[in-house]
């Protein structure tokens, strides 16, 4: 169980980072459209 928990923790961290990157891209795109 311990190993499974570690693996799922790593997966969610990677997924969280991807989601953060997508969110940052969306924010910068929205900001650019607003400025223009």
N, C-alpha and C positions, 0 to 999 in steps of 0.2 A: 504493500500500500504506500509506503514511504516513497519508493521510486516513482510510482504512478503520480503521486501528488507533486513531486518535483517536476516531472515531465509536463504535467498540465499547467503548473505554475509558469514554466518557461514558455509554453505555447501561448498562454494568455498575455504574458509580457510582450512577446513578439507581436501578437495581434493588437495589443494596446498601442504599441509604437506605430504600427501601420495605420491604425485609426487616427492617431494623433497627427501623423503626416498628412493624411487625407483631409483632416479638419483644418490644418494649417494652410494647405493648398486652397481649400474652399474659401477660407478667410481672406487670403491674399488676392484671390481672383475677385471676390466680392469687393474688396477694398479698391483694387485697381479699377473696376467698373464704376465704382462710386466716384473716384477721383476724376476719371475721364468724363 
